[in-house]
Amino acid sequence: MSSSRPVIEAFLKGRFSLLLINMVGLFFLVPLIGTTQKAIDQIFGWFSIAVLISCLRAISRSRHFFIFMILMTVINVLLGGSELLLKDESTEFLMIVLGFRITYFVLIFMSIMHFVLNKDDVTGDKICGAISAYLLMGVIWSLVYTVFFHMDPDSFSVPHEWLSEATVNSYWSIYFSFTTLTTLGYGDITPTKPLTQSYAVMQAALGQVFLGVIVARLIALHISTRKSR
């Protein structure tokens, strides 16, 4: 028990621990808490806001970039909270929320990758960052699919029981995104238009490339660090 304590403490003090914990909660706790699809989407929305806030701890760039991301976080939290509390289902408002959300997560993803791919030694925190970046890829693509679905509901074939209401936080999109990212693809949700089909193929390809590049980079860094020592 005492030997595992330093590992746990190092994880909790790491820059990516809070983000990773919230991401895991997003995927594993939300389905257990919700009883209906509408409830799942609502809880998923509040967990998404927690993920937004926890992203600030993962930022690794300049002070100006950090201040800019604080502003982006505030805007995203206000827009997300308004969408959940006021239940504004107009397409224009949903597109604004989705646009800010996608931009925010893309910037966070780039910041994490800047840290993961640098020449520093491979640590547990860097590995957590790589995992967080991979999970964040799935979240970003789920938001892109949500944009396509709101633009054209016929762009995806989604079982009726998966749909609750017009919302930014649709659990079906995160489910489809990660089954595509991992090339699992059960087929219960399918893209039906050329645009969404091409994006699904692109995501599946990028998911495999990401894993190959990240694993190779981390191994190379670890070997070069050991040789230098």
N, C-alpha and C positions, 0 to 999 in steps of 0.2 A: 504493500500500500504506500509506503514511504517513497519507494523508487518511482512510482507513477505520479507523485505529487508535483515534482518539478516540471514534468511534461504538461500536466494540466495547467499549472500556473503560467508556463510559457505560452500556452495556447490562448488562455484568457487575456493575457497582456498583449497579444499580437494585434497588429492593425486590422487583420481580416477576420478575427474570431467572431465579433458581433455580427458582421455581415453574413458570415457562413452559418451561424446559429439561426439567424432570422430566415435565411434561405431554406435551410433544412426544415424549420417550422412551417414555412410557407407550403412545402410540398407534402409533409407527413402529418401535421397537426390539423390543418384546415379541413381535410376530408373527414377526420374523426369527430371534429366539433360540430360541423354542419349536419342538419337532418334533411334538409331539402336543397335543391339546386340553387334556389334563390338565397338561402342562408349561407351556403358554401361560397357563393360569389360575393356576398356582403363581407363575410369574415376574411375572404381572400383579399378584398379591397383594403381592409384595415391592416392586414399583415403586409401588404404591398407598401403602405405608407411607412410602416416600421422598417422595411427594407430600405426605403428611400433615405430615411434618417441615418440608418446604420452605415450607409455608403460613405458618409462624410469621414468616418474614421479610416477608410481605406485610401483616401486621396494622398498622393505622394509627390505632388508637384509644388510650384511656387506659392507664395503667400497670396498673390493676386488671383491665381487660379482657385485657391481655396476659398477666398472671399466670394468669387464669382459662383462657385458651386454652392456656397451657403445660400446665396440669393436664389439660385435655381432650386435648391431644396425647399425653401420657403414657398416659392411659387407652386411647385409640384404638390406640396402638402396641402396648401390652400385650395388648389384646383381639385385634388383628389378628395379632400374632405367635403367640398361643396358638392361634388358629384355623388358622394355617398349619402350625405345628409339631406340635400335639397332634391335629390333624384331628378336632376335635369337630364332628360333623355333626348334632347335635341341633338341631331347629328353634328351640327356645327360646334356645339360645346364639347361633345365627346372627341371630335377631331383635334380641338385645341388641347384638351387634356392629354390625349395620346401623343400629339406632337411634342409637347414639353416632356412627357415621360420618356419617350424614345430618345430624344436628344440628351436628356440627363443620364440615362443608363449607358448610352454610347460613350459619353465623356468619361464616366466612371470606369467603363471597360477599358478604354484606352489608358487611363491612369494606372489601373491595376497591371495591365500588360507591360507598361513602361517599367514597373517595379519587378515583375516576374522575369523579364527578359534581360535585365541589366547583368553586369558581370560580377555582382556580389556572390558570396558563397550561398549554396542551397541550404535553406533553413526550413524549419517547420512552418514558419510564417509565410515563406515564399510558396511552399506547397499549398497552404491554405488559400493564398492569393490565386494560384492557378486553378484550384477547384472552384473558387468563387467566380472567377472569370468565365469558366465553362458553364456554370449554372446561369450566370448573367446573360450569356449568349442565348440560352433557351428562353429567358424572360423577354429579351429584346425581340426575338423573332415572334414570340406569342403576341406582342403588342402590334407588330407589323401585320400579322394575320388578322388581328382584331380590326385594324384599319381597313383592310381589304373586305372583311365581312360587313362592316358598316357601310362601305361604299357600294357593295353589291352582295346582298345576302345569299345569292345563288352561287357565289364563288367557292363556297364550301358546302359539302353535304354533311350536315350535323344532325344527329338524332334529336327529335323534338324534345325529349325529356332532358337533354343537356342544356336547353336554352331557357333562361329565366326572364330576362328583360334586357333592353338595350343598355349595356354597361361597359365601362372600360375593363373591369376585372372579371373576365369570363374564364371559368376554370377549364372549359373545353379547349380554349386556345393554348393554355399552358400544357395541357395533356397532349394535344396534337404536336406542339412544338418539340417537346422532349422525346416523344416517340419517333419523330422525324430526325431530330439531332442525333439520336443514338442508332438510327437506321432500324429501329424495331418495327414500326409501322403495322399496327394491328389491322387497319383498314376500316375501323368503325367510323372514323372521320376522314373524309377524303377531299382534296382540292378538285374542283370541277372545271375551272377555267384555265386557259394557258398561262396567264400571269401568275396565279397562285400555285399552279403546278411547277412552273419554272423556279419560283422562290422556294418551294419545298425541296426540290432537287438541289438547289444551291445550298440550302441549310444543311442537308444531309452530307454533302461533299465537304463543306467548311468544317462541320463537326469532326469528321475523320481527320482532316488536315490539321486541325487545331490540336487534337490529341497527339498525333505523330510529331508535330513540330515542338510542342511543349515538352513531351517526354524526352525527345532527343536533346533539346536545349538544356534541360535540368540535369540529365546524365552527363552531358559534355561539361557543364559548369562544375559538377561534383568531381569529375575526373581531373580537370585542370586544377582545381583547388587542392586536391590531394597531392598532385605532382609538385605544385609550388611549395607545399609544406615539406 
